[in-house]
């Protein structure tokens, strides 16, 4: 018999930045696409798509909600190194490239 290890959050939001969508939970740190700013800078995300405020209370944006999410920048960093290797067989053609995506780590302060 297995236990149900499902984690549920009372309030969270889904926001969009850099062409991607992220889940915002108060106090959580997440790595997003690079945005300009120094560590400790306060930022706001106004493109909020969805918000859960209680057990059965949901708000959906059409396309965005009027409220914004407040966060602060923790640090600027880079992601893991990705290796891109291309070759053509029997042609002695090989290309090896590396890439590290610049990221910004933020801490969600309030929804």
N, C-alpha and C positions, 0 to 999 in steps of 0.2 A: 504494500500500500504506500503510495507516494504522497508526500505533503505538497500543498499548493504554495509555491514560493513566489507568488505574484506580489510585486511591490506596487502599491497605489499611492498617489499623491493627492492631497485635498485641493491644492491650488497650484496650477502651472499654466504656462502659456506657450504658444508656438509663434515664433517671429521669423522674419526673413531678412537676411543681409548677405551681400556678396553673391546673390543668385542661389543661395542655399537656405534651407529652413532648419531651425534649431529649437530644442525644447528648453524653456527657461523655468527653473525652479529656484525660489528664493534661497540664497546662500550657496548655490552650486557654482563651480567654476567650469567653464567650457572653452574650448579652443575654436575660434572662428577664422574666417578669411581675414587677411591683414587689413587693419584700418589704422589710420594715422593717429598718433597720440603717444604720450609718455606714460610710464607706470604711475598709477594714482589718479589719472584723469577720469572725470565723470563723463559718461556718454548716455545717450538716450536712443532707443530703437522705436521708431513710430510705426513701422510696418508690422503690426501685430495681427496675425491671422485668426487666432483662436485663443480662448481663455476659459479655464475651468476654475470657478471660484468656490465651489462647495461640492457636496456629495452628488447632487443632481442639478447643478447650476452651470450651464454652458453659455458662452457667448461666441457667435461666429461673425467674422467680419465680411463685409461685402464691398470691396475685397479686403479692407483693413478696418480694425476697430479704432475708435477715437483716442483711446488711452495709449500710453507709451510705457516701455520697460526701461527702468533705470539700472545702469550697471557701472562698474569701474574697471579700468584696465589694470591687470595684475602684471603682465610682462609681454614683451615682444619676443617671439622665438621662431624656430624653424621646425618643420615636421621631420619625420624620418627620411633617410636617403632612399630614393627609389632608383633602381637601375633599369635603364631602357637599352636592350640589346637587340639589334637587328642584323640579320645576315641573309645572304642569298647563297643557296647551296651550289657547290661546284663552280662558283665564280670568284672566290677569294675576296668577297666583299663583306666586311664586318664593321659595325658601328656600335660603340658602347658609350652611353651618356648617363650621367647621374643628375638627379633633380631633388631639391629640398624646397618644399612649399613654405613660404613665409606665413606665420600664424600669429594671431593675437589672443592671448589668454585673458578672459574677462570673468568677473564675479558678478552674478546677478544680485542686486540689492533689493529691488522691489518691483512688483508687477503693477 
